[in-house]
Structure formats: structure tokens, C-alpha cells
Amino acid sequence: MPAALKSWSTNAINLPDHADNIIHTDAGARAAGFERALVAGTTIYAYLTHVPAAAWGLDWLKGGGGELRLRRPVFDNDPVDIVVGGSDDAPSLTAEVAGDGRATLDLWERVEAPSIRDGEPLRPIEVEIDEARADYGVRCGDDLGIYAERNIAHPVTWANLANSMFIENLVTGPWIHVRSKIYHEGLAPVGSTVRVEANLLERFESRAGERALVDMRMYADDAPVATIEHEAIIVLPNS
């Protein structure tokens, strides 16, 4: 029987890594109608992954996943509680600030990744998992030791690379990541080279602005490590 999931808490940190998207700066966030800088959705995802990674370890990191929904902003230094909910068959996590749910992660303990769907091919990206990328979890406040002990990339790496695909191909101004389905397919050692291939499935208008939906497959030294369906608001209203 798998280990029980346990709730966990931390304080949100707005990493400088995301300052190129001005929604993560005070000035840019206020211009978009928010009170202050938004903490990156990938950072909130890193906090959510702490719970299954602590309970299920390498099995989840190389073959699990989940669906992330970023519902409301988290701001710098907000106290964040990762609360366990759902059922034994369908566990779910909520990132709460003062009892208010800001993001959810519906967990898959074990899952088979789908093939990426046909669409408009985007320009591939290729990066090395260097120390700065590998340390993202620690720098944002996830103190789980399994990544340093095993010398492997934190699962937030896949969400961050999905964001990089949007930055390289689709966005020119402030933008907001809103949802992802993330399927783990393997582990990536620090120092490996990750290639990301992607297809743009759809661009569409919504009340919150223009959105894009993209399927991606990621390979570390040619071995598959993640498949992601990634959605973001790529053009904010009045931007």
C-alpha cells in the first residue's frame, strides 16, 4: 500500500528567475490590476510536488504526475499550506493561503503518458540541467532532500521548461500560466541535456485574454522524461 500523503507548509518566494515576465514584478503586476508581484505558477507547482515526492519517492518522480490548476494568485512571502484532499483513489492537493485555495494538483500515482497531439510545430529548445536549474526547488523553499541525494532534476524543471517554450515561441509581454497536465516518464540527472519538442494545438480568446494550449515532449539525453499539456494566457487584456 502506498505511503500516506501528508500536508506541508512553507512561505512563498518570488524568485528573480521570473523577472523577465513583468507580471512577477510589483510594477508589472499593478499595471495588470494585481496588488503586487505574483509568485510564478511553477513555484507553486514545486510546493505541491513536495507532498507526493515525500510520500511516494522515485516511483512518482519517474512515473506519476498530475493536473495543475492555478486559480488565484499567490504573492511574495504569503504563507502557503499544501493540504491533502480528495480520496484514496483520486487524491488531490490544494495550495491554500489563509484557508483560501489558490491552486490544485489532482495526483496520478502511476500514469502512462499520452502521445503529443498534432498541431503547429514550435521551435524546439534545448538546455542543460545545470546547478541553477537543479537547485530551483531548494531556492524556492522546497526542502525535500531526494533531489540532491540522487543528483536528479526537480519535477518543477518540466513546468519551467514548458514556460520557456512559451517564452521562446508565443509571448511578447506579460503572461500568466494557468493549467498543466504533467506526466513523468523518467529521471534526468543533473548535467543532462534536455530537448523539448512542442505542437501548438490552439489559440483562443477568453474573458481573461488570449490563451494558448500546447503539447510538449521532453527528452533528457534522448530518453523521454516528461509529457506536458500546458495552457497560459499569452496576451492579457489591455496589454
DRENPA-3360 file (N, C-alpha, C; in nm, 2 decimals, always signed):
BEGIN
1 = MPAALKSW = +0.09/-0.12/+0.00/+0.00/+0.00/+0.00/+0.09/+0.12/+0.00 ~ +0.06/+0.22/-0.09/+0.15/+0.34/-0.09/+0.14/+0.42/+0.04 ~ +0.25/+0.49/+0.06/+0.26/+0.57/+0.18/+0.16/+0.69/+0.18 ~ +0.11/+0.72/+0.30/+0.01/+0.83/+0.31/+0.07/+0.96/+0.27 ~ -0.01/+1.05/+0.21/+0.03/+1.18/+0.18/+0.01/+1.27/+0.31 ~ +0.10/+1.36/+0.33/+0.10/+1.44/+0.45/+0.11/+1.59/+0.41 ~ +0.02/+1.67/+0.46/+0.02/+1.81/+0.44/+0.15/+1.87/+0.47 ~ +0.18/+1.99/+0.41/+0.31/+2.06/+0.43/+0.29/+2.20/+0.41;
9 = STNAINLP = +0.38/+2.29/+0.47/+0.37/+2.43/+0.47/+0.50/+2.50/+0.44 ~ +0.49/+2.61/+0.38/+0.61/+2.69/+0.35/+0.57/+2.84/+0.33 ~ +0.67/+2.93/+0.31/+0.64/+3.07/+0.27/+0.67/+3.09/+0.13 ~ +0.59/+3.15/+0.05/+0.61/+3.17/-0.09/+0.73/+3.26/-0.12 ~ +0.81/+3.23/-0.22/+0.92/+3.31/-0.25/+0.91/+3.35/-0.40 ~ +0.92/+3.47/-0.43/+0.92/+3.52/-0.57/+1.06/+3.52/-0.62 ~ +1.10/+3.42/-0.69/+1.24/+3.41/-0.74/+1.27/+3.51/-0.85 ~ +1.39/+3.56/-0.85/+1.43/+3.65/-0.96/+1.44/+3.59/-1.10;
17 = DHADNIIH = +1.43/+3.46/-1.10/+1.44/+3.39/-1.23/+1.33/+3.43/-1.32 ~ +1.21/+3.48/-1.27/+1.10/+3.51/-1.35/+1.07/+3.66/-1.37 ~ +1.17/+3.74/-1.34/+1.16/+3.88/-1.36/+1.14/+3.93/-1.50 ~ +1.18/+3.84/-1.60/+1.16/+3.88/-1.74/+1.01/+3.89/-1.78 ~ +0.93/+3.82/-1.70/+0.78/+3.84/-1.72/+0.74/+3.94/-1.61 ~ +0.70/+4.06/-1.66/+0.68/+4.17/-1.56/+0.56/+4.15/-1.47 ~ +0.48/+4.04/-1.49/+0.37/+4.01/-1.40/+0.43/+3.97/-1.27 ~ +0.56/+3.93/-1.27/+0.62/+3.88/-1.14/+0.70/+4.00/-1.08;
25 = TDAGARAA = +0.68/+4.12/-1.12/+0.73/+4.24/-1.06/+0.62/+4.32/-1.00 ~ +0.65/+4.40/-0.90/+0.54/+4.48/-0.84/+0.48/+4.58/-0.95 ~ +0.56/+4.65/-1.02/+0.51/+4.74/-1.12/+0.43/+4.67/-1.23 ~ +0.47/+4.56/-1.28/+0.40/+4.49/-1.39/+0.27/+4.43/-1.34 ~ +0.27/+4.38/-1.21/+0.15/+4.32/-1.16/+0.05/+4.43/-1.13 ~ +0.09/+4.54/-1.08/-0.01/+4.65/-1.06/-0.07/+4.70/-1.19 ~ +0.02/+4.71/-1.29/-0.04/+4.75/-1.42/-0.14/+4.66/-1.47 ~ -0.13/+4.53/-1.43/-0.23/+4.43/-1.48/-0.35/+4.42/-1.38;
33 = GFERALVA = -0.35/+4.50/-1.27/-0.46/+4.50/-1.18/-0.44/+4.42/-1.05 ~ -0.32/+4.37/-1.03/-0.30/+4.30/-0.91/-0.23/+4.39/-0.80 ~ -0.23/+4.35/-0.68/-0.18/+4.43/-0.57/-0.03/+4.44/-0.57 ~ +0.04/+4.33/-0.60/+0.18/+4.32/-0.60/+0.22/+4.20/-0.69 ~ +0.35/+4.18/-0.69/+0.41/+4.08/-0.78/+0.35/+3.94/-0.75 ~ +0.32/+3.87/-0.86/+0.27/+3.73/-0.85/+0.39/+3.64/-0.84 ~ +0.38/+3.54/-0.75/+0.47/+3.43/-0.74/+0.44/+3.34/-0.86 ~ +0.55/+3.29/-0.93/+0.53/+3.21/-1.05/+0.45/+3.08/-1.02;
41 = GTTIYAYL = +0.36/+3.05/-1.12/+0.29/+2.92/-1.10/+0.38/+2.80/-1.09 ~ +0.49/+2.80/-1.16/+0.59/+2.69/-1.14/+0.64/+2.68/-1.00 ~ +0.65/+2.79/-0.93/+0.70/+2.78/-0.79/+0.59/+2.72/-0.71 ~ +0.46/+2.76/-0.73/+0.35/+2.69/-0.66/+0.35/+2.54/-0.69 ~ +0.37/+2.51/-0.81/+0.38/+2.37/-0.85/+0.49/+2.30/-0.77 ~ +0.60/+2.36/-0.76/+0.71/+2.30/-0.68/+0.67/+2.27/-0.54 ~ +0.59/+2.36/-0.48/+0.54/+2.33/-0.34/+0.45/+2.21/-0.34 ~ +0.36/+2.21/-0.44/+0.26/+2.10/-0.45/+0.33/+1.96/-0.46;
49 = THVPAAAW = +0.44/+1.96/-0.54/+0.51/+1.83/-0.56/+0.58/+1.78/-0.44 ~ +0.60/+1.86/-0.34/+0.67/+1.82/-0.22/+0.60/+1.70/-0.16 ~ +0.46/+1.71/-0.15/+0.38/+1.61/-0.08/+0.39/+1.47/-0.15 ~ +0.36/+1.45/-0.28/+0.38/+1.32/-0.34/+0.52/+1.27/-0.35 ~ +0.62/+1.36/-0.37/+0.76/+1.32/-0.37/+0.80/+1.27/-0.24 ~ +0.76/+1.33/-0.13/+0.79/+1.29/+0.01/+0.73/+1.15/+0.04 ~ +0.61/+1.13/-0.01/+0.54/+1.01/+0.02/+0.57/+0.89/-0.07 ~ +0.58/+0.92/-0.20/+0.59/+0.81/-0.30/+0.73/+0.81/-0.36;
57 = GLDWLKGG = +0.81/+0.90/-0.34/+0.95/+0.90/-0.38/+0.98/+0.88/-0.53 ~ +1.08/+0.80/-0.57/+1.12/+0.79/-0.71/+1.01/+0.73/-0.79 ~ +0.92/+0.64/-0.74/+0.81/+0.59/-0.82/+0.73/+0.70/-0.88 ~ +0.69/+0.80/-0.80/+0.61/+0.91/-0.85/+0.69/+1.00/-0.94 ~ +0.82/+1.02/-0.91/+0.90/+1.11/-0.99/+0.93/+1.06/-1.13 ~ +0.93/+0.93/-1.14/+0.96/+0.88/-1.28/+0.84/+0.82/-1.35 ~ +0.73/+0.81/-1.28/+0.61/+0.75/-1.35/+0.48/+0.80/-1.31 ~ +0.47/+0.91/-1.23/+0.34/+0.96/-1.18/+0.31/+1.09/-1.25;
65 = GGELRLRR = +0.24/+1.18/-1.18/+0.21/+1.31/-1.24/+0.09/+1.37/-1.18 ~ +0.03/+1.47/-1.26/-0.09/+1.53/-1.21/-0.14/+1.64/-1.29 ~ -0.26/+1.69/-1.27/-0.31/+1.81/-1.34/-0.31/+1.92/-1.24 ~ -0.24/+2.03/-1.28/-0.22/+2.15/-1.21/-0.32/+2.26/-1.26 ~ -0.39/+2.32/-1.16/-0.48/+2.43/-1.20/-0.44/+2.55/-1.11 ~ -0.40/+2.66/-1.17/-0.36/+2.78/-1.10/-0.48/+2.88/-1.10 ~ -0.55/+2.89/-0.99/-0.68/+2.95/-0.98/-0.68/+3.10/-0.94 ~ -0.59/+3.13/-0.84/-0.58/+3.27/-0.79/-0.44/+3.29/-0.76;
73 = PVFDNDPV = -0.39/+3.42/-0.76/-0.25/+3.45/-0.74/-0.21/+3.42/-0.59 ~ -0.08/+3.39/-0.58/+0.00/+3.38/-0.46/+0.10/+3.49/-0.47 ~ +0.12/+3.57/-0.36/+0.21/+3.68/-0.36/+0.33/+3.65/-0.27 ~ +0.44/+3.72/-0.29/+0.57/+3.70/-0.22/+0.55/+3.70/-0.07 ~ +0.60/+3.60/-0.01/+0.60/+3.58/+0.14/+0.47/+3.54/+0.19 ~ +0.37/+3.51/+0.11/+0.24/+3.45/+0.16/+0.27/+3.32/+0.22 ~ +0.22/+3.29/+0.34/+0.23/+3.15/+0.40/+0.14/+3.06/+0.32 ~ +0.20/+2.95/+0.27/+0.13/+2.86/+0.18/+0.12/+2.72/+0.25;
81 = DIVVGGSD = -0.01/+2.67/+0.26/-0.03/+2.54/+0.32/-0.07/+2.44/+0.20 ~ +0.00/+2.33/+0.19/-0.04/+2.23/+0.09/-0.12/+2.13/+0.16 ~ -0.25/+2.13/+0.13/-0.35/+2.05/+0.21/-0.39/+1.93/+0.13 ~ -0.39/+1.81/+0.19/-0.43/+1.69/+0.12/-0.58/+1.67/+0.12 ~ -0.64/+1.64/+0.01/-0.78/+1.61/+0.00/-0.81/+1.50/-0.10 ~ -0.93/+1.50/-0.16/-0.97/+1.40/-0.25/-1.00/+1.27/-0.18 ~ -0.98/+1.16/-0.25/-1.00/+1.03/-0.19/-0.87/+0.94/-0.21 ~ -0.87/+0.82/-0.16/-0.76/+0.73/-0.17/-0.74/+0.70/-0.32;
89 = DAPSLTAE = -0.85/+0.69/-0.40/-0.84/+0.65/-0.54/-0.81/+0.78/-0.63 ~ -0.84/+0.89/-0.58/-0.82/+1.01/-0.66/-0.78/+1.13/-0.56 ~ -0.65/+1.12/-0.51/-0.60/+1.22/-0.42/-0.58/+1.35/-0.49 ~ -0.60/+1.46/-0.41/-0.59/+1.59/-0.47/-0.52/+1.68/-0.36 ~ -0.44/+1.78/-0.40/-0.38/+1.87/-0.32/-0.43/+2.01/-0.35 ~ -0.43/+2.09/-0.24/-0.47/+2.24/-0.26/-0.36/+2.32/-0.20 ~ -0.32/+2.42/-0.27/-0.23/+2.52/-0.21/-0.32/+2.63/-0.16 ~ -0.31/+2.65/-0.02/-0.40/+2.75/+0.04/-0.32/+2.86/+0.10;
97 = VAGDGRAT = -0.38/+2.98/+0.10/-0.32/+3.10/+0.17/-0.43/+3.14/+0.27 ~ -0.41/+3.13/+0.40/-0.51/+3.17/+0.50/-0.64/+3.10/+0.47 ~ -0.64/+2.97/+0.43/-0.76/+2.89/+0.41/-0.82/+2.91/+0.27 ~ -0.77/+3.00/+0.19/-0.82/+3.02/+0.06/-0.75/+2.94/-0.05 ~ -0.81/+2.86/-0.12/-0.75/+2.78/-0.22/-0.70/+2.86/-0.34 ~ -0.57/+2.85/-0.37/-0.51/+2.92/-0.48/-0.47/+2.84/-0.60 ~ -0.44/+2.71/-0.57/-0.40/+2.62/-0.68/-0.44/+2.48/-0.64 ~ -0.46/+2.39/-0.74/-0.48/+2.25/-0.70/-0.40/+2.16/-0.79;
105 = LDLWERVE = -0.37/+2.04/-0.74/-0.30/+1.94/-0.82/-0.37/+1.81/-0.79 ~ -0.44/+1.76/-0.90/-0.50/+1.63/-0.89/-0.40/+1.52/-0.93 ~ -0.36/+1.43/-0.83/-0.25/+1.35/-0.85/-0.28/+1.22/-0.92 ~ -0.18/+1.17/-1.00/-0.17/+1.04/-1.05/-0.05/+0.97/-1.00 ~ -0.07/+0.86/-0.92/+0.04/+0.79/-0.86/+0.12/+0.72/-0.97 ~ +0.05/+0.66/-1.06/+0.12/+0.60/-1.17/+0.03/+0.63/-1.30 ~ +0.10/+0.66/-1.41/+0.02/+0.70/-1.53/+0.11/+0.68/-1.65 ~ +0.04/+0.65/-1.76/+0.11/+0.63/-1.89/+0.09/+0.76/-1.97;
113 = APSIRDGE = +0.20/+0.82/-2.01/+0.19/+0.95/-2.08/+0.13/+0.93/-2.22 ~ +0.04/+1.02/-2.26/-0.01/+1.01/-2.40/+0.09/+1.06/-2.50 ~ +0.06/+1.03/-2.63/+0.14/+1.09/-2.73/+0.10/+1.24/-2.75 ~ +0.19/+1.32/-2.79/+0.15/+1.46/-2.81/+0.07/+1.47/-2.94 ~ -0.02/+1.56/-2.94/-0.12/+1.57/-3.05/-0.06/+1.65/-3.16 ~ -0.12/+1.63/-3.28/-0.08/+1.71/-3.40/-0.12/+1.86/-3.38 ~ -0.03/+1.94/-3.43/-0.06/+2.09/-3.43/+0.05/+2.16/-3.50 ~ +0.06/+2.29/-3.48/+0.16/+2.37/-3.54/+0.29/+2.35/-3.47;
121 = PLRPIEVE = +0.40/+2.29/-3.53/+0.52/+2.27/-3.46/+0.58/+2.40/-3.41 ~ +0.63/+2.41/-3.29/+0.70/+2.52/-3.24/+0.85/+2.50/-3.24 ~ +0.93/+2.60/-3.24/+1.07/+2.59/-3.24/+1.12/+2.51/-3.12 ~ +1.19/+2.40/-3.13/+1.24/+2.32/-3.02/+1.34/+2.41/-2.93 ~ +1.35/+2.37/-2.81/+1.45/+2.43/-2.72/+1.53/+2.32/-2.66 ~ +1.66/+2.35/-2.63/+1.75/+2.25/-2.57/+1.83/+2.32/-2.46 ~ +1.83/+2.26/-2.34/+1.90/+2.32/-2.23/+1.97/+2.21/-2.15 ~ +2.08/+2.26/-2.08/+2.15/+2.17/-1.99/+2.08/+2.18/-1.85;
129 = IDEARADY = +2.06/+2.07/-1.78/+2.02/+2.08/-1.64/+2.14/+2.11/-1.55 ~ +2.17/+2.24/-1.54/+2.28/+2.29/-1.46/+2.24/+2.30/-1.32 ~ +2.33/+2.35/-1.23/+2.31/+2.36/-1.09/+2.20/+2.46/-1.06 ~ +2.19/+2.57/-1.14/+2.09/+2.67/-1.11/+1.95/+2.61/-1.14 ~ +1.93/+2.53/-1.24/+1.80/+2.47/-1.27/+1.78/+2.36/-1.16 ~ +1.88/+2.28/-1.13/+1.86/+2.17/-1.04/+1.83/+2.22/-0.90 ~ +1.87/+2.34/-0.86/+1.85/+2.39/-0.73/+1.72/+2.48/-0.72 ~ +1.64/+2.48/-0.82/+1.52/+2.57/-0.82/+1.44/+2.53/-0.70;
137 = GVRCGDDL = +1.41/+2.41/-0.67/+1.33/+2.37/-0.56/+1.38/+2.42/-0.43 ~ +1.51/+2.40/-0.40/+1.57/+2.45/-0.28/+1.55/+2.60/-0.27 ~ +1.58/+2.67/-0.38/+1.58/+2.82/-0.37/+1.44/+2.87/-0.35 ~ +1.34/+2.80/-0.40/+1.20/+2.85/-0.38/+1.14/+2.80/-0.25 ~ +1.21/+2.71/-0.17/+1.16/+2.67/-0.04/+1.12/+2.53/-0.03 ~ +1.14/+2.44/-0.13/+1.11/+2.30/-0.11/+1.23/+2.23/-0.06 ~ +1.23/+2.19/+0.07/+1.34/+2.14/+0.14/+1.36/+1.99/+0.13 ~ +1.29/+1.92/+0.04/+1.30/+1.78/+0.02/+1.44/+1.74/-0.03;
145 = GIYAERNI = +1.50/+1.65/+0.04/+1.64/+1.62/+0.01/+1.66/+1.51/-0.10 ~ +1.56/+1.45/-0.16/+1.58/+1.34/-0.25/+1.65/+1.39/-0.38 ~ +1.63/+1.51/-0.42/+1.69/+1.56/-0.55/+1.84/+1.57/-0.54 ~ +1.89/+1.63/-0.43/+2.04/+1.64/-0.40/+2.10/+1.50/-0.38 ~ +2.03/+1.42/-0.30/+2.08/+1.28/-0.27/+2.09/+1.20/-0.40 ~ +2.00/+1.21/-0.49/+2.00/+1.13/-0.61/+2.06/+1.21/-0.73 ~ +2.10/+1.33/-0.71/+2.15/+1.41/-0.82/+2.06/+1.42/-0.94 ~ +1.93/+1.45/-0.92/+1.84/+1.45/-1.03/+1.76/+1.58/-1.03;
153 = AHPVTWAN = +1.70/+1.61/-1.14/+1.62/+1.73/-1.16/+1.49/+1.73/-1.08 ~ +1.46/+1.84/-1.02/+1.33/+1.85/-0.95/+1.22/+1.85/-1.06 ~ +1.10/+1.80/-1.03/+0.99/+1.79/-1.13/+0.94/+1.93/-1.17 ~ +0.97/+2.04/-1.10/+0.94/+2.17/-1.14/+1.01/+2.21/-1.27 ~ +1.12/+2.14/-1.29/+1.20/+2.16/-1.42/+1.11/+2.15/-1.54 ~ +1.02/+2.05/-1.54/+0.94/+2.03/-1.66/+0.84/+2.14/-1.68 ~ +0.78/+2.19/-1.57/+0.69/+2.31/-1.59/+0.77/+2.43/-1.63 ~ +0.89/+2.45/-1.57/+0.97/+2.56/-1.61/+1.01/+2.56/-1.76;
161 = LANSMFIE = +1.05/+2.44/-1.81/+1.08/+2.43/-1.95/+0.96/+2.45/-2.04 ~ +0.84/+2.41/-1.99/+0.72/+2.44/-2.07/+0.70/+2.59/-2.08 ~ +0.73/+2.66/-1.97/+0.72/+2.81/-1.97/+0.82/+2.86/-2.07 ~ +0.94/+2.81/-2.07/+1.04/+2.85/-2.16/+1.00/+2.84/-2.31 ~ +0.93/+2.73/-2.34/+0.87/+2.71/-2.47/+0.78/+2.82/-2.51 ~ +0.69/+2.86/-2.42/+0.60/+2.97/-2.44/+0.68/+3.10/-2.46 ~ +0.78/+3.13/-2.38/+0.86/+3.25/-2.39/+0.93/+3.26/-2.53 ~ +0.98/+3.15/-2.57/+1.06/+3.14/-2.69/+0.97/+3.15/-2.82;
169 = NLVTGPWI = +0.85/+3.11/-2.81/+0.76/+3.10/-2.93/+0.64/+3.18/-2.93 ~ +0.58/+3.22/-2.81/+0.44/+3.27/-2.82/+0.42/+3.40/-2.75 ~ +0.50/+3.44/-2.65/+0.47/+3.56/-2.57/+0.56/+3.67/-2.60 ~ +0.51/+3.79/-2.59/+0.60/+3.91/-2.61/+0.58/+4.01/-2.50 ~ +0.49/+3.99/-2.41/+0.46/+4.08/-2.30/+0.43/+4.00/-2.17 ~ +0.36/+4.06/-2.07/+0.32/+3.98/-1.95/+0.23/+3.87/-1.99 ~ +0.24/+3.76/-1.92/+0.15/+3.65/-1.94/+0.14/+3.57/-1.82 ~ +0.04/+3.48/-1.81/+0.01/+3.40/-1.69/-0.02/+3.25/-1.72;
177 = HVRSKIYH = +0.06/+3.17/-1.66/+0.04/+3.02/-1.67/-0.08/+2.99/-1.59 ~ -0.18/+2.91/-1.65/-0.30/+2.88/-1.58/-0.32/+2.73/-1.55 ~ -0.27/+2.64/-1.63/-0.30/+2.50/-1.62/-0.20/+2.41/-1.69 ~ -0.18/+2.29/-1.63/-0.09/+2.19/-1.70/-0.13/+2.05/-1.66 ~ -0.12/+1.96/-1.75/-0.12/+1.82/-1.72/+0.02/+1.77/-1.74 ~ +0.08/+1.71/-1.63/+0.23/+1.68/-1.64/+0.24/+1.53/-1.61 ~ +0.30/+1.46/-1.71/+0.32/+1.32/-1.70/+0.47/+1.29/-1.69 ~ +0.51/+1.23/-1.58/+0.65/+1.19/-1.56/+0.68/+1.06/-1.63;
185 = EGLAPVGS = +0.80/+1.06/-1.70/+0.84/+0.94/-1.78/+0.98/+0.89/-1.74 ~ +1.05/+0.96/-1.66/+1.18/+0.92/-1.62/+1.25/+1.03/-1.54 ~ +1.37/+1.00/-1.50/+1.45/+1.09/-1.42/+1.56/+1.15/-1.51 ~ +1.60/+1.28/-1.48/+1.70/+1.35/-1.55/+1.82/+1.38/-1.46 ~ +1.93/+1.32/-1.48/+2.05/+1.36/-1.39/+2.09/+1.50/-1.41 ~ +2.14/+1.56/-1.31/+2.20/+1.69/-1.32/+2.32/+1.68/-1.42 ~ +2.32/+1.77/-1.52/+2.42/+1.77/-1.62/+2.37/+1.71/-1.75 ~ +2.26/+1.65/-1.75/+2.20/+1.60/-1.88/+2.15/+1.72/-1.96;
193 = TVRVEANL = +2.13/+1.69/-2.09/+2.08/+1.79/-2.18/+1.93/+1.75/-2.22 ~ +1.84/+1.85/-2.20/+1.70/+1.82/-2.22/+1.66/+1.89/-2.35 ~ +1.59/+1.82/-2.43/+1.54/+1.88/-2.56/+1.38/+1.87/-2.54 ~ +1.32/+1.99/-2.58/+1.18/+2.00/-2.57/+1.12/+2.02/-2.71 ~ +1.03/+1.93/-2.75/+0.96/+1.94/-2.88/+0.81/+1.97/-2.85 ~ +0.75/+2.05/-2.93/+0.61/+2.10/-2.89/+0.53/+2.13/-3.02 ~ +0.40/+2.11/-3.00/+0.30/+2.15/-3.10/+0.20/+2.24/-3.04 ~ +0.17/+2.35/-3.11/+0.07/+2.45/-3.07/-0.06/+2.39/-3.11;
201 = LERFESRA = -0.15/+2.36/-3.02/-0.28/+2.30/-3.05/-0.39/+2.40/-3.08 ~ -0.38/+2.51/-3.01/-0.49/+2.61/-3.02/-0.45/+2.74/-2.96 ~ -0.50/+2.85/-3.02/-0.50/+2.99/-2.97/-0.64/+3.03/-2.97 ~ -0.69/+3.09/-2.85/-0.83/+3.12/-2.85/-0.85/+3.24/-2.75 ~ -0.96/+3.31/-2.77/-0.99/+3.42/-2.68/-1.07/+3.38/-2.56 ~ -1.05/+3.44/-2.45/-1.13/+3.42/-2.33/-1.15/+3.55/-2.26 ~ -1.23/+3.55/-2.15/-1.25/+3.68/-2.08/-1.13/+3.73/-2.02 ~ -1.03/+3.64/-1.99/-0.91/+3.69/-1.92/-0.80/+3.73/-2.02;
209 = GERALVDM = -0.83/+3.71/-2.15/-0.73/+3.74/-2.26/-0.71/+3.62/-2.35 ~ -0.61/+3.64/-2.44/-0.58/+3.53/-2.54/-0.51/+3.42/-2.48 ~ -0.55/+3.30/-2.50/-0.49/+3.18/-2.44/-0.42/+3.10/-2.55 ~ -0.33/+3.01/-2.51/-0.27/+2.91/-2.60/-0.26/+2.78/-2.53 ~ -0.28/+2.67/-2.60/-0.27/+2.54/-2.55/-0.16/+2.46/-2.63 ~ -0.07/+2.40/-2.56/+0.05/+2.34/-2.63/+0.07/+2.20/-2.57 ~ +0.10/+2.11/-2.65/+0.15/+1.98/-2.61/+0.30/+1.97/-2.63 ~ +0.37/+1.91/-2.53/+0.52/+1.90/-2.53/+0.57/+1.77/-2.49;
217 = RMYADDAP = +0.68/+1.73/-2.55/+0.75/+1.61/-2.50/+0.90/+1.65/-2.47 ~ +0.95/+1.60/-2.36/+1.08/+1.63/-2.32/+1.17/+1.51/-2.30 ~ +1.29/+1.53/-2.35/+1.39/+1.41/-2.35/+1.52/+1.46/-2.28 ~ +1.57/+1.38/-2.19/+1.70/+1.40/-2.13/+1.80/+1.31/-2.19 ~ +1.90/+1.36/-2.26/+1.99/+1.28/-2.33/+1.92/+1.17/-2.41 ~ +1.82/+1.22/-2.48/+1.74/+1.14/-2.58/+1.64/+1.04/-2.51 ~ +1.64/+1.03/-2.38/+1.54/+0.94/-2.31/+1.42/+1.03/-2.27 ~ +1.30/+0.98/-2.29/+1.18/+1.06/-2.25/+1.17/+1.08/-2.10;
225 = VATIEHEA = +1.14/+1.20/-2.06/+1.13/+1.23/-1.91/+1.00/+1.29/-1.88 ~ +0.93/+1.36/-1.97/+0.80/+1.42/-1.94/+0.72/+1.45/-2.06 ~ +0.59/+1.44/-2.05/+0.50/+1.49/-2.15/+0.41/+1.59/-2.08 ~ +0.38/+1.71/-2.14/+0.30/+1.81/-2.08/+0.20/+1.87/-2.17 ~ +0.08/+1.89/-2.12/-0.02/+1.98/-2.19/-0.02/+2.11/-2.11 ~ +0.01/+2.22/-2.17/+0.04/+2.34/-2.10/-0.05/+2.45/-2.15 ~ -0.12/+2.53/-2.06/-0.21/+2.63/-2.11/-0.17/+2.76/-2.03 ~ -0.18/+2.87/-2.11/-0.14/+3.00/-2.05/-0.22/+3.11/-2.12;
233 = IIVLPNS = -0.24/+3.22/-2.04/-0.29/+3.35/-2.10/-0.17/+3.42/-2.16 ~ -0.16/+3.43/-2.29/-0.04/+3.48/-2.35/-0.05/+3.63/-2.39 ~ -0.17/+3.68/-2.39/-0.19/+3.82/-2.41/-0.30/+3.87/-2.31 ~ -0.26/+3.95/-2.21/-0.35/+4.00/-2.11/-0.43/+4.11/-2.17 ~ -0.56/+4.13/-2.12/-0.64/+4.24/-2.16/-0.56/+4.38/-2.14 ~ -0.57/+4.46/-2.25/-0.52/+4.60/-2.24/-0.36/+4.60/-2.23 ~ -0.30/+4.49/-2.27/-0.15/+4.49/-2.27/-0.10/+4.51/-2.41;
% end
